[in-house]
Amino acid sequence: MAEKRYGVLCQLPGKGKERIVLVSRQGSKEWIHPKGRRIPGMSGRGSARREAYEEGGLRGRIHADRKTVVKCRQGGKKIRLTLYTMRVEKMLKRWPESRKRDRIVVSASKAERLLRCPGMLEGLRSLTKKKR
């Protein structure tokens, strides 16, 4: 049975091209969406928002009606990832995992090239309406 995880597709508002915030997987340069297990006492959406803060120093509003569920693998385990869309309102200079992770802001098309996990890529395309 797949483990459940909750994450966010972090979008920066702005004119023109859509910009996406990715974080590095801890201890590597692989780029991912912030995600994690459900935090006891919090909803999946609340847990996803907390992960965005802890892993990427991102604060914002999650759109509960804009989500998708994808399948991923992590360390050989099957993961069922619920990915919510979050409009980033603030990017902090320091955050809990800032010494363990990097953060980048890229276009949606560049994010497609950087995401190695097929499930996370599927989630990006689904939530940005770019299906290929």
C-alpha positions, -999 to +999 in steps of 0.1 A: +000+000+000+013+034-009+022+059+019+003+092+018+022+125+014+010+161+010+028+187-010+025+220-028+030+233-063+043+268-054+034+295-079+047+331-078+022+357-091+034+381-117+029+394-152+037+372-181+051+337-176+041+316-146+070+311-122+074+280-100+094+276-068+112+242-064+133+230-034+162+206-035+158+171-020+177+170+013+214+162+007+211+163-031+206+186-061+174+169-072+146+194-075+111+186-060+079+202-048+078+207-010+061+177+005+058+155+036+036+133+058+004+146+073+012+163+106-009+150+135-038+174+142-035+190+108-054+185+076-035+174+044-038+210+032-024+224+064+004+198+064+013+208+028+014+245+038+037+236+067+061+217+044+063+247+021+074+268+050+098+243+065+114+231+033+113+263+012+106+293+035+074+299+015+042+315+029+010+318+009-025+307+002-034+272-008-063+267-032-082+237-018-101+232-050-069+231-072-053+198-063-043+166-079-032+131-067-002+115-083+020+084-077+057+087-069+085+066-055+108+076-027+136+054-014+119+024-031+085+031-014+054+039-033+040+073-024+005+087-031+011+124-033-017+149-030-004+181-046-021+214-038-016+247-056-002+275-035+000+312-044+033+323-028+028+356-010+062+357+008+096+341+004+116+342+037+153+348+037+158+322+065+136+291+072+139+259+092+156+238+065+176+266+047+209+250+056+198+216+043+180+227+011+183+251-018+154+269-034+150+281-070+124+301-090+119+290-126+094+291-154+069+262-156+087+249-187+121+249-169+105+232-139+093+205-163+129+199-173+142+198-137+117+175-121+130+139-123+100+123-106+074+114-132+046+118-107+057+153-097+060+162-134+025+149-140+013+170-111+029+201-125+014+196-159-020+189-144-021+219-122-006+243-148-029+228-175+001+218-196-006+182-206+016+167-233 
